[in-house]
């Protein structure tokens, strides 16, 4: 009979004891969470809508968790660079990820080599904001309503230019509008005519807005909060909003949905997520803190005052929302034939 190897037996016993000893330590670490500041990666430069939403949530989540939540901006590739870097950090709840329409839906249609799967590599905690784009025009544009814009564009194929930032929600809204007009999906028969326009790409919203205000381009979609000051000043005119319901900041501006294309919706949105593998007790704490923060009067007043809708809260709702948006925008991008620039 072969005798057991004493050294091997000792090593196995030591390993088992080490594993057994680690369980209380892991449980203690999870029960004490958070015991240090938390980082929230916003994968865009400071100052934009995404950054503003991240900082707003971070402040309130810090109060809920009794630890600072510090925003770190890591821009690049439409949000993909920062998102990927955040996913590669330890899945211990100390790195939160701002997810959104660009990096978690549009990116998958434009770049087949996105280094993560937005449905499988994240635990989506809750949605933070949802807001429409506004179809705006320069005051000298030869149309004043959405119907007049459609009529002019169809009567002058290829002569109407619009500005867009590649992969941004405004870009997607315009592509969806062109496809809806062409295919007549859900549209009235009188709207079933092609809408041929020429898109002018810009590297950022700042230069694009400068050219629109200067009359170099006549029309574009832009986030409702960014457009408001220019519309109030009479420097731009609002033709339509891309949400299903009218926006409180623009009560007299029709939705594209009600202007002849039922079901049309193209939103800017963001949420908060963590990497798959984060322990469930920590995920539960983070979800509770995020949803509690979103329900505070301070956040609701700030959001609604800027025309944003406070979405349905919680992991289940946001997970399904991300999946639906990813599927929709990948389909739109495929039909449009958009490639990575």
C-alpha positions as CSV (number, residue, x, y, z in Angstrom):
1,X,0.0,0.0,0.0
2,X,1.4,3.4,-1.1
3,X,2.1,5.7,1.9
4,X,0.8,9.3,1.6
5,X,3.4,12.0,1.0
6,X,3.8,13.9,4.3
7,X,4.9,17.1,2.5
8,X,2.0,17.0,0.0
9,X,-0.5,16.3,2.8
10,X,0.8,19.2,4.8
11,X,0.5,21.6,1.9
12,X,-3.0,20.5,1.2
13,X,-4.0,21.0,4.8
14,X,-2.3,24.4,4.9
15,X,-4.2,25.5,1.7
16,X,-7.5,24.4,3.2
17,X,-6.8,26.3,6.4
18,X,-5.9,29.4,4.4
19,X,-9.1,29.2,2.4
20,X,-11.1,28.7,5.6
21,X,-9.4,31.6,7.2
22,X,-10.1,33.9,4.3
23,X,-13.8,33.5,4.4
24,X,-14.2,35.5,7.7
25,X,-11.9,38.2,6.3
26,X,-13.9,38.5,3.1
27,X,-17.1,38.6,5.0
28,X,-15.8,41.3,7.3
29,X,-14.5,43.4,4.3
30,X,-17.9,43.2,2.7
31,X,-19.8,44.1,5.9
32,X,-17.4,47.1,6.6
33,X,-17.8,48.3,3.0
34,X,-17.1,51.1,2.3
35,X,-14.1,51.7,4.5
36,X,-12.4,54.2,2.2
37,X,-13.2,56.7,-0.6
38,X,-14.9,55.3,-3.8
39,X,-13.9,56.3,-7.3
40,X,-16.5,56.9,-10.0
41,X,-15.1,56.9,-13.5
42,X,-16.8,59.2,-15.9
43,X,-15.4,58.3,-19.4
44,X,-15.7,61.8,-20.8
45,X,-14.0,65.1,-20.3
46,X,-15.1,67.4,-17.5
47,X,-17.8,70.0,-18.1
48,X,-20.2,68.0,-20.3
49,X,-23.6,66.6,-19.5
50,X,-22.2,63.2,-18.5
51,X,-19.7,64.8,-16.2
52,X,-22.3,66.9,-14.6
53,X,-24.6,63.9,-14.0
54,X,-21.6,61.9,-12.5
55,X,-20.7,64.7,-10.0
56,X,-24.3,65.2,-9.0
57,X,-24.8,61.6,-8.2
58,X,-21.4,61.2,-6.6
59,X,-22.2,64.0,-4.1
60,X,-25.4,62.4,-3.0
61,X,-24.1,58.8,-3.0
62,X,-21.2,59.9,-0.7
63,X,-23.8,61.1,1.8
64,X,-25.6,57.8,1.6
65,X,-22.4,55.7,2.0
66,X,-20.7,58.0,4.4
67,X,-17.5,57.9,2.3
68,X,-16.4,60.4,-0.4
69,X,-17.3,59.3,-4.0
70,X,-14.6,61.0,-6.2
71,X,-15.2,61.5,-9.9
72,X,-12.3,60.7,-12.2
73,X,-12.6,61.7,-15.9
74,X,-11.0,59.4,-18.4
75,X,-12.0,60.4,-21.9
76,X,-11.3,58.8,-25.3
77,X,-13.0,56.9,-28.1
78,X,-16.5,58.1,-27.2
79,X,-16.3,56.8,-23.7
80,X,-14.8,53.4,-24.5
81,X,-11.3,54.1,-23.1
82,X,-12.4,55.1,-19.7
83,X,-15.1,52.4,-19.5
84,X,-12.6,49.7,-20.3
85,X,-10.0,51.0,-17.8
86,X,-12.6,51.1,-15.1
87,X,-13.7,47.5,-15.8
88,X,-10.1,46.3,-15.4
89,X,-9.9,47.6,-11.9
90,X,-10.6,45.2,-9.0
91,X,-14.2,44.3,-8.7
92,X,-14.4,45.3,-5.1
93,X,-17.0,48.1,-5.2
94,X,-14.4,50.8,-5.0
95,X,-14.6,51.6,-8.7
96,X,-17.9,52.7,-10.1
97,X,-18.5,53.1,-13.8
98,X,-20.7,55.7,-15.5
99,X,-22.4,53.9,-18.3
100,X,-24.3,55.6,-21.1
101,X,-25.8,55.6,-24.6
102,X,-22.4,56.2,-26.3
103,X,-20.1,53.7,-24.7
104,X,-22.7,51.0,-23.9
105,X,-25.0,51.0,-26.9
106,X,-23.7,53.1,-29.9
107,X,-20.1,51.9,-29.5
108,X,-21.1,48.3,-30.2
109,X,-22.6,49.2,-33.5
110,X,-19.7,51.3,-34.7
111,X,-16.7,49.4,-33.4
112,X,-16.9,45.6,-33.6
113,X,-13.8,45.4,-31.4
114,X,-15.2,47.1,-28.3
115,X,-13.2,45.4,-25.5
116,X,-16.3,44.6,-23.3
117,X,-19.8,43.3,-23.5
118,X,-22.3,45.8,-22.1
119,X,-24.8,43.1,-21.3
120,X,-22.4,40.6,-19.7
121,X,-19.4,42.5,-18.2
122,X,-21.3,44.9,-16.0
123,X,-23.8,44.8,-13.1
124,X,-26.0,47.8,-13.9
125,X,-27.1,49.5,-10.7
126,X,-29.6,52.1,-11.7
127,X,-30.2,54.7,-14.5
128,X,-29.4,58.3,-13.6
129,X,-30.7,60.5,-16.4
130,X,-32.7,60.5,-19.5
131,X,-33.3,63.5,-21.8
132,X,-34.3,64.2,-25.4
133,X,-32.4,65.9,-28.1
134,X,-33.8,69.0,-29.6
135,X,-33.9,69.6,-33.4
136,X,-32.6,73.1,-33.7
137,X,-32.1,75.4,-36.6
138,X,-30.3,78.7,-37.3
139,X,-32.8,81.7,-37.4
140,X,-32.0,82.2,-41.1
141,X,-33.0,78.6,-42.0
142,X,-35.9,78.6,-44.5
143,X,-38.3,76.7,-42.2
144,X,-39.8,77.4,-38.8
145,X,-41.6,74.2,-38.0
146,X,-40.8,70.5,-38.1
147,X,-43.3,70.0,-41.0
148,X,-41.7,72.9,-43.0
149,X,-38.2,71.3,-42.3
150,X,-39.4,68.0,-43.7
151,X,-40.9,69.6,-46.8
152,X,-37.8,71.7,-47.5
153,X,-35.5,68.7,-47.0
154,X,-37.5,66.6,-49.4
155,X,-37.9,69.3,-52.0
156,X,-34.1,70.0,-51.9
157,X,-32.4,66.6,-51.7
158,X,-28.7,66.8,-50.8
159,X,-28.8,70.6,-50.4
160,X,-29.5,70.6,-46.6
161,X,-26.5,70.1,-44.3
162,X,-26.6,69.2,-40.7
163,X,-23.9,69.0,-38.0
164,X,-23.1,66.0,-35.8
165,X,-20.6,64.6,-33.4
166,X,-19.9,61.0,-34.5
167,X,-21.5,58.4,-32.2
168,X,-23.2,61.0,-30.0
169,X,-26.9,60.8,-29.2
170,X,-27.7,63.7,-31.6
171,X,-26.0,61.8,-34.4
172,X,-28.1,58.7,-33.7
173,X,-31.3,60.8,-33.5
174,X,-30.7,62.2,-37.0
175,X,-29.9,58.7,-38.5
176,X,-33.0,57.3,-36.9
177,X,-35.1,60.2,-38.4
178,X,-33.7,59.7,-41.9
179,X,-34.4,55.9,-41.7
180,X,-37.9,56.5,-40.3
181,X,-38.7,58.9,-43.0
182,X,-37.4,56.6,-45.7
183,X,-38.9,53.3,-44.4
184,X,-42.1,55.0,-43.1
185,X,-42.0,52.9,-40.0
186,X,-45.0,54.0,-38.0
187,X,-45.4,57.2,-40.1
188,X,-48.3,58.7,-41.8
189,X,-48.5,58.1,-45.5
190,X,-47.8,61.7,-46.3
191,X,-44.5,61.4,-44.5
192,X,-43.4,58.4,-46.5
193,X,-40.8,60.2,-48.6
194,X,-37.0,60.1,-48.4
195,X,-35.1,62.8,-46.6
196,X,-31.7,63.2,-48.2
197,X,-29.4,65.5,-46.2
198,X,-25.6,65.9,-45.9
199,X,-24.0,65.3,-42.5
200,X,-21.0,67.4,-41.5
201,X,-18.9,65.6,-38.8
202,X,-17.4,67.6,-35.9
203,X,-14.9,66.4,-33.3
204,X,-16.8,68.0,-30.5
205,X,-20.0,69.8,-29.5
206,X,-18.3,73.1,-29.0
207,X,-17.0,73.7,-32.6
208,X,-20.3,72.3,-33.9
209,X,-22.4,74.8,-31.9
210,X,-20.1,77.7,-33.0
211,X,-20.7,76.9,-36.6
212,X,-24.5,76.5,-36.1
213,X,-24.7,79.8,-34.2
214,X,-22.6,81.4,-37.0
215,X,-24.9,80.0,-39.7
216,X,-22.3,77.7,-41.3
217,X,-24.7,74.8,-40.8
218,X,-28.4,75.3,-40.6
219,X,-29.6,72.4,-38.4
220,X,-28.7,69.7,-35.9
221,X,-29.9,67.7,-33.0
222,X,-28.4,68.7,-29.6
223,X,-29.1,67.9,-25.9
224,X,-32.0,69.9,-24.5
225,X,-30.1,71.4,-21.6
226,X,-27.3,72.7,-24.0
227,X,-29.8,74.2,-26.4
228,X,-32.0,76.1,-24.0
229,X,-29.9,79.2,-23.4
230,X,-29.5,79.8,-27.2
231,X,-33.2,79.3,-27.9
232,X,-34.1,81.7,-25.1
233,X,-31.7,84.2,-26.6
234,X,-33.3,83.9,-30.0
235,X,-30.0,82.6,-31.5
236,X,-31.6,79.2,-32.4
237,X,-35.2,78.0,-33.1
238,X,-36.5,74.7,-31.8
239,X,-38.4,72.5,-34.3
240,X,-39.0,69.3,-32.4
241,X,-37.9,67.1,-29.4
242,X,-36.9,63.5,-29.7
243,X,-38.7,62.1,-26.6
244,X,-42.2,60.5,-26.7
245,X,-43.6,63.2,-24.4
246,X,-43.1,67.0,-24.7
247,X,-40.3,68.4,-22.5
248,X,-41.2,70.8,-19.7
249,X,-38.5,73.2,-20.9
250,X,-40.1,73.3,-24.3
251,X,-43.8,73.0,-23.7
252,X,-44.7,74.5,-27.1
253,X,-42.3,72.4,-29.1
254,X,-43.9,69.2,-30.6
255,X,-42.3,65.8,-30.3
256,X,-41.3,64.0,-33.5
257,X,-43.6,61.2,-32.2
258,X,-46.7,63.5,-32.4
259,X,-45.5,65.3,-35.6
260,X,-46.1,62.3,-37.8
261,X,-43.7,59.5,-36.7
262,X,-45.4,57.6,-33.9
263,X,-43.0,55.8,-31.5
264,X,-40.0,57.9,-32.5
265,X,-37.6,58.3,-29.5
266,X,-33.9,59.0,-29.4
267,X,-32.6,59.9,-25.9
268,X,-29.4,60.8,-24.2
269,X,-29.0,58.8,-21.0
270,X,-26.5,57.6,-18.4
271,X,-26.4,55.3,-15.4
272,X,-24.2,53.8,-12.8
273,X,-22.7,50.3,-12.9
274,X,-19.9,48.1,-11.5
275,X,-17.8,45.3,-13.0
276,X,-19.3,41.8,-13.1
277,X,-17.8,39.8,-10.2
278,X,-18.4,42.5,-7.5
279,X,-19.7,40.7,-4.4
280,X,-23.5,40.8,-4.1
281,X,-23.6,42.4,-0.6
282,X,-21.6,45.3,-2.0
283,X,-23.7,45.5,-5.1
284,X,-26.8,45.6,-2.9
285,X,-25.4,48.4,-0.8
286,X,-24.4,50.4,-3.9
287,X,-27.8,49.9,-5.6
288,X,-29.6,51.0,-2.4
289,X,-27.3,54.1,-2.1
290,X,-27.7,55.1,-5.8
291,X,-31.5,54.7,-5.8
292,X,-31.8,56.6,-2.5
293,X,-29.6,59.4,-3.9
294,X,-31.8,59.7,-7.0
295,X,-34.9,60.1,-4.9
296,X,-33.6,63.0,-2.9
297,X,-35.3,66.4,-3.4
298,X,-32.0,68.0,-4.4
299,X,-31.4,65.7,-7.3
300,X,-35.0,65.7,-8.5
301,X,-35.2,69.5,-8.5
302,X,-31.9,69.8,-10.3
303,X,-32.8,67.2,-12.9
304,X,-36.3,68.5,-13.6
305,X,-35.1,72.1,-13.7
306,X,-32.8,71.2,-16.6
307,X,-35.4,69.2,-18.5
308,X,-34.2,65.7,-17.6
309,X,-36.6,62.9,-16.7
310,X,-35.8,60.9,-13.5
311,X,-36.0,57.3,-14.9
312,X,-37.3,54.1,-13.3
313,X,-34.8,53.2,-10.6
314,X,-33.1,50.0,-9.7
315,X,-30.9,47.3,-11.3
316,X,-33.6,45.3,-13.0
317,X,-35.1,48.3,-14.9
318,X,-31.7,49.7,-15.9
319,X,-30.3,46.3,-17.0
320,X,-33.3,45.8,-19.4
321,X,-33.1,49.4,-20.6
322,X,-29.4,49.0,-21.6
323,X,-30.1,45.8,-23.4
324,X,-33.0,47.4,-25.4
325,X,-31.0,50.5,-26.3
326,X,-28.0,48.4,-27.4
327,X,-30.1,46.3,-29.7
328,X,-31.9,49.3,-31.2
329,X,-28.8,51.5,-31.9
330,X,-26.8,48.6,-33.3
331,X,-29.6,48.0,-35.7
332,X,-29.8,51.7,-36.7
333,X,-26.1,51.9,-37.2
334,X,-26.0,48.7,-39.3
335,X,-28.8,50.1,-41.6
336,X,-27.0,53.4,-41.9
337,X,-23.7,51.7,-42.7
338,X,-21.8,53.9,-40.2
339,X,-18.2,52.9,-39.6
340,X,-15.6,53.9,-37.1
341,X,-13.8,57.1,-38.1
